[in-house]
Amino acid sequence: MLYYALIFLVVAIIAGILGFGGIAGTSAGIAQVLFFLFLIFLVISLVMGLFRRT
């Protein structure tokens, strides 16, 4: 998931440089959502790992 967030971020940067504002904004929004989903799943995974050890 983090891989796809980085891909959308790169697409947003390239589109922004080339002047495609709509595509850049959409790609940046998708990248942001995917990054936050990755963080949520990371925290859930870490918490579940702590509970399995005890």
C-alpha positions in Angstrom: 0.0 0.0 0.0 2.9 2.3 0.7 4.3 1.5 -2.7 1.1 2.7 -4.4 1.0 5.9 -2.3 4.5 6.7 -3.5 3.5 5.9 -7.1 0.6 8.3 -6.9 2.8 10.9 -5.3 5.3 10.7 -8.1 2.5 10.9 -10.7 1.1 14.0 -8.8 4.6 15.7 -8.9 5.1 15.0 -12.6 1.6 16.1 -13.5 2.1 19.3 -11.4 5.4 20.1 -13.2 3.7 19.6 -16.6 0.8 21.8 -15.6 -2.0 19.2 -15.2 -3.5 20.7 -12.0 -6.6 18.4 -11.9 -4.7 15.2 -12.3 -2.0 16.4 -9.8 -4.6 17.2 -7.2 -6.4 14.0 -7.6 -3.2 11.9 -7.5 -2.1 13.8 -4.4 -5.4 13.1 -2.7 -5.3 9.4 -3.5 -1.7 9.2 -2.3 -2.7 11.0 1.0 -5.6 8.6 1.6 -3.4 5.5 0.8 -0.6 6.8 3.1 -3.0 7.3 6.0 -4.6 3.9 5.4 -1.1 2.4 5.6 -0.4 4.2 8.9 -3.7 2.9 10.4 -2.9 -0.7 9.3 0.6 -0.4 10.7 -0.7 0.7 14.1 -3.3 -2.0 14.1 -0.6 -4.6 13.2 1.7 -3.4 15.9 -1.0 -3.4 18.6 -2.1 -6.9 17.5 1.5 -8.1 17.7 1.9 -6.8 21.2 -1.3 -8.6 22.3 -0.2 -11.9 20.7 3.1 -11.9 22.7 1.3 -11.7 26.1 
